[in-house]
Amino acid sequence: MANFAAIPFVPNLTVIRGKVTATSTQVAKHFRQRHDKVLSAIAFLKEDCPQDWHDLNFEERLIEVAIGHGATRKERAFQIARDGFTLLTMGFTGKKALQCKRAYIDAFNRMEAGLASPPHPLAPSNVELRSRINRHAWSLSKGMYAQFKTDMLESAIRFDATYPVEKWKPKYAQKEALIDIECIAHLMDKFSQRLREDGRTLVSLFGED
């Protein structure tokens, strides 16, 4: 039995519209090929494969590439699905190429198994989870604002009763109160936004819609 060496790296694959994909730039880097050679190989496959199959397995996009001194330029690249990756890398041979193929196959298997796995029975749906998070954020914000408003009113009553009328400046006090209320409302909005952002991070653990 062959004694396979340990897989040297774990490819960073991406799920796009339900498909697990690698990028042509990743393939070029890991298989030690020039990117233009990988693009040529993809173009060659396009000539011999049905158009719909090629479109399904090779999705063209533009990427930004650094060219020095902070400048960038746009270059063509492809998101490559499993079947496209399999055909594309058939021509890459040698021990290092074999290790790379194993690394990608393992990565494809893991991610596709994760997509195929049913959700945990106790895990709420994405819509339900988002709704619950938004309601919780709103109730916290509303409750904190209500408490602040109560404290403001109590402070105003104490201020009115404590200071002599001739020293009290109603317009000034009202203006300051409005500024404070506006500030706390802004803080509550930021607080709600942060909760929603944390909620979206939590939702991502259960996958995307």
mmCIF file of the C-alpha atoms, coordinates in Angstrom:
data_MODEL
# 
_entry.id   MODEL 
# 
loop_
_atom_site.group_PDB 
_atom_site.id 
_atom_site.type_symbol 
_atom_site.label_atom_id 
_atom_site.label_alt_id 
_atom_site.label_comp_id 
_atom_site.label_asym_id 
_atom_site.label_entity_id 
_atom_site.label_seq_id 
_atom_site.pdbx_PDB_ins_code 
_atom_site.Cartn_x 
_atom_site.Cartn_y 
_atom_site.Cartn_z 
_atom_site.occupancy 
_atom_site.B_iso_or_equiv 
_atom_site.pdbx_formal_charge 
_atom_site.auth_seq_id 
_atom_site.auth_comp_id 
_atom_site.auth_asym_id 
_atom_site.auth_atom_id 
_atom_site.pdbx_PDB_model_num 
ATOM 1   C CA . MET A 1 1   ? 0.000   0.000  0.000   1.00 0.00 ? 1   MET A CA 1 
ATOM 2   C CA . ALA A 1 2   ? 1.280   3.457  -0.890  1.00 0.00 ? 2   ALA A CA 1 
ATOM 3   C CA . ASN A 1 3   ? 2.512   5.516  2.025   1.00 0.00 ? 3   ASN A CA 1 
ATOM 4   C CA . PHE A 1 4   ? 1.037   8.954  1.321   1.00 0.00 ? 4   PHE A CA 1 
ATOM 5   C CA . ALA A 1 5   ? 2.794   11.953 2.795   1.00 0.00 ? 5   ALA A CA 1 
ATOM 6   C CA . ALA A 1 6   ? 0.843   14.337 4.971   1.00 0.00 ? 6   ALA A CA 1 
ATOM 7   C CA . ILE A 1 7   ? -1.186  16.917 3.098   1.00 0.00 ? 7   ILE A CA 1 
ATOM 8   C CA . PRO A 1 8   ? 0.954   20.088 3.152   1.00 0.00 ? 8   PRO A CA 1 
ATOM 9   C CA . PHE A 1 9   ? -1.801  22.726 3.317   1.00 0.00 ? 9   PHE A CA 1 
ATOM 10  C CA . VAL A 1 10  ? -5.546  23.285 3.519   1.00 0.00 ? 10  VAL A CA 1 
ATOM 11  C CA . PRO A 1 11  ? -7.010  25.160 0.524   1.00 0.00 ? 11  PRO A CA 1 
ATOM 12  C CA . ASN A 1 12  ? -9.291  28.079 1.324   1.00 0.00 ? 12  ASN A CA 1 
ATOM 13  C CA . LEU A 1 13  ? -12.381 27.253 -0.722  1.00 0.00 ? 13  LEU A CA 1 
ATOM 14  C CA . THR A 1 14  ? -15.471 29.438 -1.117  1.00 0.00 ? 14  THR A CA 1 
ATOM 15  C CA . VAL A 1 15  ? -19.163 28.616 -1.439  1.00 0.00 ? 15  VAL A CA 1 
ATOM 16  C CA . ILE A 1 16  ? -20.830 30.602 -4.226  1.00 0.00 ? 16  ILE A CA 1 
ATOM 17  C CA . ARG A 1 17  ? -24.542 30.068 -4.898  1.00 0.00 ? 17  ARG A CA 1 
ATOM 18  C CA . GLY A 1 18  ? -24.425 26.686 -3.202  1.00 0.00 ? 18  GLY A CA 1 
ATOM 19  C CA . LYS A 1 19  ? -21.305 25.452 -5.016  1.00 0.00 ? 19  LYS A CA 1 
ATOM 20  C CA . VAL A 1 20  ? -17.906 24.898 -3.437  1.00 0.00 ? 20  VAL A CA 1 
ATOM 21  C CA . THR A 1 21  ? -15.257 26.615 -5.558  1.00 0.00 ? 21  THR A CA 1 
ATOM 22  C CA . ALA A 1 22  ? -11.532 27.283 -5.735  1.00 0.00 ? 22  ALA A CA 1 
ATOM 23  C CA . THR A 1 23  ? -9.948  30.191 -7.571  1.00 0.00 ? 23  THR A CA 1 
ATOM 24  C CA . SER A 1 24  ? -7.667  29.982 -10.583 1.00 0.00 ? 24  SER A CA 1 
ATOM 25  C CA . THR A 1 25  ? -5.117  32.084 -8.713  1.00 0.00 ? 25  THR A CA 1 
ATOM 26  C CA . GLN A 1 26  ? -5.070  29.552 -5.851  1.00 0.00 ? 26  GLN A CA 1 
ATOM 27  C CA . VAL A 1 27  ? -4.612  26.694 -8.305  1.00 0.00 ? 27  VAL A CA 1 
ATOM 28  C CA . ALA A 1 28  ? -1.745  28.517 -9.998  1.00 0.00 ? 28  ALA A CA 1 
ATOM 29  C CA . LYS A 1 29  ? -0.034  29.219 -6.675  1.00 0.00 ? 29  LYS A CA 1 
ATOM 30  C CA . HIS A 1 30  ? -0.387  25.746 -5.164  1.00 0.00 ? 30  HIS A CA 1 
ATOM 31  C CA . PHE A 1 31  ? 0.460   23.833 -8.342  1.00 0.00 ? 31  PHE A CA 1 
ATOM 32  C CA . ARG A 1 32  ? 3.358   26.219 -9.054  1.00 0.00 ? 32  ARG A CA 1 
ATOM 33  C CA . GLN A 1 33  ? 2.024   27.290 -12.430 1.00 0.00 ? 33  GLN A CA 1 
ATOM 34  C CA . ARG A 1 34  ? 1.884   30.748 -13.967 1.00 0.00 ? 34  ARG A CA 1 
ATOM 35  C CA . HIS A 1 35  ? -1.639  32.118 -13.791 1.00 0.00 ? 35  HIS A CA 1 
ATOM 36  C CA . ASP A 1 36  ? -1.706  32.801 -17.515 1.00 0.00 ? 36  ASP A CA 1 
ATOM 37  C CA . LYS A 1 37  ? -0.960  29.096 -18.118 1.00 0.00 ? 37  LYS A CA 1 
ATOM 38  C CA . VAL A 1 38  ? -3.913  28.119 -15.917 1.00 0.00 ? 38  VAL A CA 1 
ATOM 39  C CA . LEU A 1 39  ? -6.130  30.543 -17.857 1.00 0.00 ? 39  LEU A CA 1 
ATOM 40  C CA . SER A 1 40  ? -4.930  28.989 -21.113 1.00 0.00 ? 40  SER A CA 1 
ATOM 41  C CA . ALA A 1 41  ? -5.774  25.515 -19.832 1.00 0.00 ? 41  ALA A CA 1 
ATOM 42  C CA . ILE A 1 42  ? -9.272  26.712 -18.900 1.00 0.00 ? 42  ILE A CA 1 
ATOM 43  C CA . ALA A 1 43  ? -9.691  28.197 -22.379 1.00 0.00 ? 43  ALA A CA 1 
ATOM 44  C CA . PHE A 1 44  ? -8.567  24.886 -23.903 1.00 0.00 ? 44  PHE A CA 1 
ATOM 45  C CA . LEU A 1 45  ? -11.218 23.018 -21.904 1.00 0.00 ? 45  LEU A CA 1 
ATOM 46  C CA . LYS A 1 46  ? -13.830 25.475 -23.140 1.00 0.00 ? 46  LYS A CA 1 
ATOM 47  C CA . GLU A 1 47  ? -13.130 24.398 -26.720 1.00 0.00 ? 47  GLU A CA 1 
ATOM 48  C CA . ASP A 1 48  ? -13.712 20.698 -25.977 1.00 0.00 ? 48  ASP A CA 1 
ATOM 49  C CA . CYS A 1 49  ? -16.519 20.871 -23.389 1.00 0.00 ? 49  CYS A CA 1 
ATOM 50  C CA . PRO A 1 50  ? -20.186 21.853 -23.762 1.00 0.00 ? 50  PRO A CA 1 
ATOM 51  C CA . GLN A 1 51  ? -20.747 25.555 -23.092 1.00 0.00 ? 51  GLN A CA 1 
ATOM 52  C CA . ASP A 1 52  ? -23.258 24.985 -20.293 1.00 0.00 ? 52  ASP A CA 1 
ATOM 53  C CA . TRP A 1 53  ? -20.873 22.562 -18.527 1.00 0.00 ? 53  TRP A CA 1 
ATOM 54  C CA . HIS A 1 54  ? -17.996 25.019 -18.832 1.00 0.00 ? 54  HIS A CA 1 
ATOM 55  C CA . ASP A 1 55  ? -20.116 27.904 -17.515 1.00 0.00 ? 55  ASP A CA 1 
ATOM 56  C CA . LEU A 1 56  ? -21.243 25.747 -14.606 1.00 0.00 ? 56  LEU A CA 1 
ATOM 57  C CA . ASN A 1 57  ? -17.689 24.863 -13.596 1.00 0.00 ? 57  ASN A CA 1 
ATOM 58  C CA . PHE A 1 58  ? -15.711 27.969 -14.539 1.00 0.00 ? 58  PHE A CA 1 
ATOM 59  C CA . GLU A 1 59  ? -17.157 31.349 -13.551 1.00 0.00 ? 59  GLU A CA 1 
ATOM 60  C CA . GLU A 1 60  ? -15.122 34.268 -14.833 1.00 0.00 ? 60  GLU A CA 1 
ATOM 61  C CA . ARG A 1 61  ? -14.544 37.346 -12.673 1.00 0.00 ? 61  ARG A CA 1 
ATOM 62  C CA . LEU A 1 62  ? -12.132 40.249 -12.327 1.00 0.00 ? 62  LEU A CA 1 
ATOM 63  C CA . ILE A 1 63  ? -9.637  40.513 -9.491  1.00 0.00 ? 63  ILE A CA 1 
ATOM 64  C CA . GLU A 1 64  ? -7.296  43.280 -8.364  1.00 0.00 ? 64  GLU A CA 1 
ATOM 65  C CA . VAL A 1 65  ? -3.591  42.496 -8.556  1.00 0.00 ? 65  VAL A CA 1 
ATOM 66  C CA . ALA A 1 66  ? -0.899  44.598 -6.872  1.00 0.00 ? 66  ALA A CA 1 
ATOM 67  C CA . ILE A 1 67  ? 1.701   45.935 -9.306  1.00 0.00 ? 67  ILE A CA 1 
ATOM 68  C CA . GLY A 1 68  ? 3.878   47.848 -6.836  1.00 0.00 ? 68  GLY A CA 1 
ATOM 69  C CA . HIS A 1 69  ? 3.922   51.288 -5.197  1.00 0.00 ? 69  HIS A CA 1 
ATOM 70  C CA . GLY A 1 70  ? 0.347   50.800 -3.995  1.00 0.00 ? 70  GLY A CA 1 
ATOM 71  C CA . ALA A 1 71  ? -1.018  50.512 -7.539  1.00 0.00 ? 71  ALA A CA 1 
ATOM 72  C CA . THR A 1 72  ? -3.291  47.710 -8.755  1.00 0.00 ? 72  THR A CA 1 
ATOM 73  C CA . ARG A 1 73  ? -4.711  46.457 -12.020 1.00 0.00 ? 73  ARG A CA 1 
ATOM 74  C CA . LYS A 1 74  ? -7.674  44.302 -12.981 1.00 0.00 ? 74  LYS A CA 1 
ATOM 75  C CA . GLU A 1 75  ? -7.026  40.770 -14.194 1.00 0.00 ? 75  GLU A CA 1 
ATOM 76  C CA . ARG A 1 76  ? -9.228  37.888 -15.311 1.00 0.00 ? 76  ARG A CA 1 
ATOM 77  C CA . ALA A 1 77  ? -9.636  34.926 -12.984 1.00 0.00 ? 77  ALA A CA 1 
ATOM 78  C CA . PHE A 1 78  ? -12.089 32.060 -12.486 1.00 0.00 ? 78  PHE A CA 1 
ATOM 79  C CA . GLN A 1 79  ? -14.054 30.481 -9.664  1.00 0.00 ? 79  GLN A CA 1 
ATOM 80  C CA . ILE A 1 80  ? -13.684 26.749 -10.304 1.00 0.00 ? 80  ILE A CA 1 
ATOM 81  C CA . ALA A 1 81  ? -16.132 24.054 -9.166  1.00 0.00 ? 81  ALA A CA 1 
ATOM 82  C CA . ARG A 1 82  ? -15.063 20.506 -8.286  1.00 0.00 ? 82  ARG A CA 1 
ATOM 83  C CA . ASP A 1 83  ? -15.598 18.930 -11.724 1.00 0.00 ? 83  ASP A CA 1 
ATOM 84  C CA . GLY A 1 84  ? -13.797 21.786 -13.427 1.00 0.00 ? 84  GLY A CA 1 
ATOM 85  C CA . PHE A 1 85  ? -10.922 21.478 -10.962 1.00 0.00 ? 85  PHE A CA 1 
ATOM 86  C CA . THR A 1 86  ? -10.688 17.733 -11.650 1.00 0.00 ? 86  THR A CA 1 
ATOM 87  C CA . LEU A 1 87  ? -10.361 18.151 -15.409 1.00 0.00 ? 87  LEU A CA 1 
ATOM 88  C CA . LEU A 1 88  ? -8.137  21.203 -15.147 1.00 0.00 ? 88  LEU A CA 1 
ATOM 89  C CA . THR A 1 89  ? -5.553  19.524 -12.910 1.00 0.00 ? 89  THR A CA 1 
ATOM 90  C CA . MET A 1 90  ? -5.390  16.225 -14.806 1.00 0.00 ? 90  MET A CA 1 
ATOM 91  C CA . GLY A 1 91  ? -2.442  17.599 -16.733 1.00 0.00 ? 91  GLY A CA 1 
ATOM 92  C CA . PHE A 1 92  ? -0.530  18.559 -13.575 1.00 0.00 ? 92  PHE A CA 1 
ATOM 93  C CA . THR A 1 93  ? 1.696   15.596 -12.684 1.00 0.00 ? 93  THR A CA 1 
ATOM 94  C CA . GLY A 1 94  ? 4.397   14.741 -10.201 1.00 0.00 ? 94  GLY A CA 1 
ATOM 95  C CA . LYS A 1 95  ? 4.614   14.161 -6.454  1.00 0.00 ? 95  LYS A CA 1 
ATOM 96  C CA . LYS A 1 96  ? 3.881   17.775 -5.472  1.00 0.00 ? 96  LYS A CA 1 
ATOM 97  C CA . ALA A 1 97  ? 0.916   17.923 -7.845  1.00 0.00 ? 97  ALA A CA 1 
ATOM 98  C CA . LEU A 1 98  ? -0.475  14.731 -6.315  1.00 0.00 ? 98  LEU A CA 1 
ATOM 99  C CA . GLN A 1 99  ? -0.240  16.231 -2.820  1.00 0.00 ? 99  GLN A CA 1 
ATOM 100 C CA . CYS A 1 100 ? -2.032  19.363 -4.032  1.00 0.00 ? 100 CYS A CA 1 
ATOM 101 C CA . LYS A 1 101 ? -4.806  17.317 -5.641  1.00 0.00 ? 101 LYS A CA 1 
ATOM 102 C CA . ARG A 1 102 ? -5.318  15.376 -2.411  1.00 0.00 ? 102 ARG A CA 1 
ATOM 103 C CA . ALA A 1 103 ? -5.452  18.629 -0.421  1.00 0.00 ? 103 ALA A CA 1 
ATOM 104 C CA . TYR A 1 104 ? -8.112  20.069 -2.725  1.00 0.00 ? 104 TYR A CA 1 
ATOM 105 C CA . ILE A 1 105 ? -10.147 16.846 -2.865  1.00 0.00 ? 105 ILE A CA 1 
ATOM 106 C CA . ASP A 1 106 ? -10.184 16.671 0.944   1.00 0.00 ? 106 ASP A CA 1 
ATOM 107 C CA . ALA A 1 107 ? -11.223 20.329 1.143   1.00 0.00 ? 107 ALA A CA 1 
ATOM 108 C CA . PHE A 1 108 ? -13.990 19.851 -1.432  1.00 0.00 ? 108 PHE A CA 1 
ATOM 109 C CA . ASN A 1 109 ? -15.238 16.760 0.418   1.00 0.00 ? 109 ASN A CA 1 
ATOM 110 C CA . ARG A 1 110 ? -15.347 18.512 3.800   1.00 0.00 ? 110 ARG A CA 1 
ATOM 111 C CA . MET A 1 111 ? -17.147 21.597 2.549   1.00 0.00 ? 111 MET A CA 1 
ATOM 112 C CA . GLU A 1 112 ? -19.631 19.671 0.418   1.00 0.00 ? 112 GLU A CA 1 
ATOM 113 C CA . ALA A 1 113 ? -20.389 17.358 3.340   1.00 0.00 ? 113 ALA A CA 1 
ATOM 114 C CA . GLY A 1 114 ? -21.045 20.411 5.479   1.00 0.00 ? 114 GLY A CA 1 
ATOM 115 C CA . LEU A 1 115 ? -23.447 21.810 2.888   1.00 0.00 ? 115 LEU A CA 1 
ATOM 116 C CA . ALA A 1 116 ? -25.259 18.487 2.618   1.00 0.00 ? 116 ALA A CA 1 
ATOM 117 C CA . SER A 1 117 ? -25.613 18.018 6.388   1.00 0.00 ? 117 SER A CA 1 
ATOM 118 C CA . PRO A 1 118 ? -29.114 18.777 7.721   1.00 0.00 ? 118 PRO A CA 1 
ATOM 119 C CA . PRO A 1 119 ? -29.330 21.646 10.209  1.00 0.00 ? 119 PRO A CA 1 
ATOM 120 C CA . HIS A 1 120 ? -29.156 20.816 13.888  1.00 0.00 ? 120 HIS A CA 1 
ATOM 121 C CA . PRO A 1 121 ? -32.702 20.131 15.145  1.00 0.00 ? 121 PRO A CA 1 
ATOM 122 C CA . LEU A 1 122 ? -32.273 22.713 17.898  1.00 0.00 ? 122 LEU A CA 1 
ATOM 123 C CA . ALA A 1 123 ? -30.840 25.352 15.604  1.00 0.00 ? 123 ALA A CA 1 
ATOM 124 C CA . PRO A 1 124 ? -33.401 28.049 14.687  1.00 0.00 ? 124 PRO A CA 1 
ATOM 125 C CA . SER A 1 125 ? -33.955 28.983 11.083  1.00 0.00 ? 125 SER A CA 1 
ATOM 126 C CA . ASN A 1 126 ? -32.047 31.980 9.751   1.00 0.00 ? 126 ASN A CA 1 
ATOM 127 C CA . VAL A 1 127 ? -35.211 34.070 9.452   1.00 0.00 ? 127 VAL A CA 1 
ATOM 128 C CA . GLU A 1 128 ? -36.331 33.168 12.957  1.00 0.00 ? 128 GLU A CA 1 
ATOM 129 C CA . LEU A 1 129 ? -32.884 33.836 14.384  1.00 0.00 ? 129 LEU A CA 1 
ATOM 130 C CA . ARG A 1 130 ? -32.587 37.239 12.710  1.00 0.00 ? 130 ARG A CA 1 
ATOM 131 C CA . SER A 1 131 ? -36.070 38.178 13.897  1.00 0.00 ? 131 SER A CA 1 
ATOM 132 C CA . ARG A 1 132 ? -35.263 37.133 17.450  1.00 0.00 ? 132 ARG A CA 1 
ATOM 133 C CA . ILE A 1 133 ? -31.991 39.069 17.462  1.00 0.00 ? 133 ILE A CA 1 
ATOM 134 C CA . ASN A 1 134 ? -33.655 42.222 16.088  1.00 0.00 ? 134 ASN A CA 1 
ATOM 135 C CA . ARG A 1 135 ? -36.449 42.026 18.663  1.00 0.00 ? 135 ARG A CA 1 
ATOM 136 C CA . HIS A 1 136 ? -33.921 41.595 21.460  1.00 0.00 ? 136 HIS A CA 1 
ATOM 137 C CA . ALA A 1 137 ? -31.838 44.536 20.217  1.00 0.00 ? 137 ALA A CA 1 
ATOM 138 C CA . TRP A 1 138 ? -34.937 46.741 19.998  1.00 0.00 ? 138 TRP A CA 1 
ATOM 139 C CA . SER A 1 139 ? -36.219 45.769 23.443  1.00 0.00 ? 139 SER A CA 1 
ATOM 140 C CA . LEU A 1 140 ? -32.821 46.478 25.018  1.00 0.00 ? 140 LEU A CA 1 
ATOM 141 C CA . SER A 1 141 ? -32.538 49.825 23.255  1.00 0.00 ? 141 SER A CA 1 
ATOM 142 C CA . LYS A 1 142 ? -36.103 50.819 24.092  1.00 0.00 ? 142 LYS A CA 1 
ATOM 143 C CA . GLY A 1 143 ? -35.706 49.766 27.724  1.00 0.00 ? 143 GLY A CA 1 
ATOM 144 C CA . MET A 1 144 ? -32.455 51.692 28.179  1.00 0.00 ? 144 MET A CA 1 
ATOM 145 C CA . TYR A 1 145 ? -33.911 54.762 26.506  1.00 0.00 ? 145 TYR A CA 1 
ATOM 146 C CA . ALA A 1 146 ? -37.013 54.610 28.722  1.00 0.00 ? 146 ALA A CA 1 
ATOM 147 C CA . GLN A 1 147 ? -34.832 54.402 31.827  1.00 0.00 ? 147 GLN A CA 1 
ATOM 148 C CA . PHE A 1 148 ? -32.761 57.362 30.656  1.00 0.00 ? 148 PHE A CA 1 
ATOM 149 C CA . LYS A 1 149 ? -35.900 59.396 29.983  1.00 0.00 ? 149 LYS A CA 1 
ATOM 150 C CA . THR A 1 150 ? -37.194 58.615 33.491  1.00 0.00 ? 150 THR A CA 1 
ATOM 151 C CA . ASP A 1 151 ? -33.880 59.654 35.013  1.00 0.00 ? 151 ASP A CA 1 
ATOM 152 C CA . MET A 1 152 ? -33.955 62.879 32.980  1.00 0.00 ? 152 MET A CA 1 
ATOM 153 C CA . LEU A 1 153 ? -37.428 63.739 34.234  1.00 0.00 ? 153 LEU A CA 1 
ATOM 154 C CA . GLU A 1 154 ? -36.491 63.000 37.842  1.00 0.00 ? 154 GLU A CA 1 
ATOM 155 C CA . SER A 1 155 ? -33.375 65.129 37.481  1.00 0.00 ? 155 SER A CA 1 
ATOM 156 C CA . ALA A 1 156 ? -35.457 67.982 36.054  1.00 0.00 ? 156 ALA A CA 1 
ATOM 157 C CA . ILE A 1 157 ? -37.908 67.791 38.963  1.00 0.00 ? 157 ILE A CA 1 
ATOM 158 C CA . ARG A 1 158 ? -35.084 67.804 41.491  1.00 0.00 ? 158 ARG A CA 1 
ATOM 159 C CA . PHE A 1 159 ? -33.441 70.687 39.642  1.00 0.00 ? 159 PHE A CA 1 
ATOM 160 C CA . ASP A 1 160 ? -36.673 72.675 39.678  1.00 0.00 ? 160 ASP A CA 1 
ATOM 161 C CA . ALA A 1 161 ? -37.258 72.071 43.376  1.00 0.00 ? 161 ALA A CA 1 
ATOM 162 C CA . THR A 1 162 ? -33.688 72.611 44.514  1.00 0.00 ? 162 THR A CA 1 
ATOM 163 C CA . TYR A 1 163 ? -32.637 75.808 42.784  1.00 0.00 ? 163 TYR A CA 1 
ATOM 164 C CA . PRO A 1 164 ? -34.298 79.204 43.304  1.00 0.00 ? 164 PRO A CA 1 
ATOM 165 C CA . VAL A 1 165 ? -36.591 80.132 40.466  1.00 0.00 ? 165 VAL A CA 1 
ATOM 166 C CA . GLU A 1 166 ? -34.596 83.247 39.629  1.00 0.00 ? 166 GLU A CA 1 
ATOM 167 C CA . LYS A 1 167 ? -31.469 81.155 39.070  1.00 0.00 ? 167 LYS A CA 1 
ATOM 168 C CA . TRP A 1 168 ? -33.165 78.541 36.957  1.00 0.00 ? 168 TRP A CA 1 
ATOM 169 C CA . LYS A 1 169 ? -32.838 79.000 33.218  1.00 0.00 ? 169 LYS A CA 1 
ATOM 170 C CA . PRO A 1 170 ? -35.672 76.975 31.710  1.00 0.00 ? 170 PRO A CA 1 
ATOM 171 C CA . LYS A 1 171 ? -34.693 77.431 28.043  1.00 0.00 ? 171 LYS A CA 1 
ATOM 172 C CA . TYR A 1 172 ? -31.092 76.531 28.727  1.00 0.00 ? 172 TYR A CA 1 
ATOM 173 C CA . ALA A 1 173 ? -32.090 73.489 30.802  1.00 0.00 ? 173 ALA A CA 1 
ATOM 174 C CA . GLN A 1 174 ? -34.515 72.320 28.091  1.00 0.00 ? 174 GLN A CA 1 
ATOM 175 C CA . LYS A 1 175 ? -31.848 72.710 25.411  1.00 0.00 ? 175 LYS A CA 1 
ATOM 176 C CA . GLU A 1 176 ? -29.356 70.686 27.435  1.00 0.00 ? 176 GLU A CA 1 
ATOM 177 C CA . ALA A 1 177 ? -31.970 67.996 28.052  1.00 0.00 ? 177 ALA A CA 1 
ATOM 178 C CA . LEU A 1 178 ? -32.761 67.768 24.343  1.00 0.00 ? 178 LEU A CA 1 
ATOM 179 C CA . ILE A 1 179 ? -29.061 67.487 23.514  1.00 0.00 ? 179 ILE A CA 1 
ATOM 180 C CA . ASP A 1 180 ? -28.650 64.709 26.087  1.00 0.00 ? 180 ASP A CA 1 
ATOM 181 C CA . ILE A 1 181 ? -31.685 62.857 24.772  1.00 0.00 ? 181 ILE A CA 1 
ATOM 182 C CA . GLU A 1 182 ? -30.424 63.179 21.201  1.00 0.00 ? 182 GLU A CA 1 
ATOM 183 C CA . CYS A 1 183 ? -27.035 61.826 22.244  1.00 0.00 ? 183 CYS A CA 1 
ATOM 184 C CA . ILE A 1 184 ? -28.492 58.833 24.071  1.00 0.00 ? 184 ILE A CA 1 
ATOM 185 C CA . ALA A 1 185 ? -30.794 58.093 21.147  1.00 0.00 ? 185 ALA A CA 1 
ATOM 186 C CA . HIS A 1 186 ? -27.731 58.068 18.884  1.00 0.00 ? 186 HIS A CA 1 
ATOM 187 C CA . LEU A 1 187 ? -25.955 55.728 21.278  1.00 0.00 ? 187 LEU A CA 1 
ATOM 188 C CA . MET A 1 188 ? -28.975 53.422 21.361  1.00 0.00 ? 188 MET A CA 1 
ATOM 189 C CA . ASP A 1 189 ? -29.004 53.324 17.569  1.00 0.00 ? 189 ASP A CA 1 
ATOM 190 C CA . LYS A 1 190 ? -25.317 52.392 17.547  1.00 0.00 ? 190 LYS A CA 1 
ATOM 191 C CA . PHE A 1 191 ? -25.999 49.798 20.227  1.00 0.00 ? 191 PHE A CA 1 
ATOM 192 C CA . SER A 1 192 ? -28.779 48.241 18.137  1.00 0.00 ? 192 SER A CA 1 
ATOM 193 C CA . GLN A 1 193 ? -26.563 48.276 15.051  1.00 0.00 ? 193 GLN A CA 1 
ATOM 194 C CA . ARG A 1 194 ? -23.786 46.472 16.937  1.00 0.00 ? 194 ARG A CA 1 
ATOM 195 C CA . LEU A 1 195 ? -26.227 43.832 18.159  1.00 0.00 ? 195 LEU A CA 1 
ATOM 196 C CA . ARG A 1 196 ? -27.505 43.309 14.616  1.00 0.00 ? 196 ARG A CA 1 
ATOM 197 C CA . GLU A 1 197 ? -23.927 42.944 13.339  1.00 0.00 ? 197 GLU A CA 1 
ATOM 198 C CA . ASP A 1 198 ? -23.146 40.413 16.067  1.00 0.00 ? 198 ASP A CA 1 
ATOM 199 C CA . GLY A 1 199 ? -26.400 38.697 15.165  1.00 0.00 ? 199 GLY A CA 1 
ATOM 200 C CA . ARG A 1 200 ? -25.419 38.408 11.515  1.00 0.00 ? 200 ARG A CA 1 
ATOM 201 C CA . THR A 1 201 ? -22.141 36.820 12.611  1.00 0.00 ? 201 THR A CA 1 
ATOM 202 C CA . LEU A 1 202 ? -24.104 34.332 14.697  1.00 0.00 ? 202 LEU A CA 1 
ATOM 203 C CA . VAL A 1 203 ? -26.447 33.625 11.787  1.00 0.00 ? 203 VAL A CA 1 
ATOM 204 C CA . SER A 1 204 ? -23.474 32.848 9.548   1.00 0.00 ? 204 SER A CA 1 
ATOM 205 C CA . LEU A 1 205 ? -22.647 29.910 11.816  1.00 0.00 ? 205 LEU A CA 1 
ATOM 206 C CA . PHE A 1 206 ? -25.847 28.286 10.604  1.00 0.00 ? 206 PHE A CA 1 
ATOM 207 C CA . GLY A 1 207 ? -25.130 29.038 6.922   1.00 0.00 ? 207 GLY A CA 1 
ATOM 208 C CA . GLU A 1 208 ? -26.582 31.588 4.532   1.00 0.00 ? 208 GLU A CA 1 
ATOM 209 C CA . ASP A 1 209 ? -30.092 31.739 3.145   1.00 0.00 ? 209 ASP A CA 1 
# 
